[in-house]
Amino acid sequence: MFRVNRSGCWTPLGVQEPPPTHGAAPKTWSMRDEFTILRLVLFLGLGTGLGSALIVDGVVEPLELAHLPYKKGKTYEDYLGLAGLKRLGKKKWRHHVIDVVKRLKTALQAEYVVLGGGNARLLRQLPKGVCLGDNRQAFLGGFRLWKESPLRPTHQRFYH
């Protein structure tokens, strides 16, 4: 599960919040803000391609949303990946990122969307319920997953 403060940033429960990085991201942390528990978070990685995962009650479920059809016979990845950024330019690329984020947030009924990856830093304004991720937290979360929980393929739970 996750918590989110009124300024729009999130962190996994039990992970120390990072200190504010002034001007590095559209939103910053505040220890004094109230938090809400999140049970369904969508992660989208904007890099060479488009990575995606759904975090349901603290369990990471990998997705392959990148290859779903989007517009004009092209996929989400064709528009949001590096090739789309180069083909469209920053302004149009940003427009498509926000459009896809809103569509996927609605379709998957995610409470919150976290955008990460190398190209997420190119975004200027984010809609409500969307925040830029921080690679420092991603690495910490990955290490915690390996250390604290037995990793099993998700399909095994259906055979118990």
Summary of the structure (lengths in Angstrom):
residues: 160
radius of gyration: 16.0
end to end distance: 23.8
largest distance: 49.0
contacts: 426
relative contact order: 0.18
helix: 36%
strand: 27%
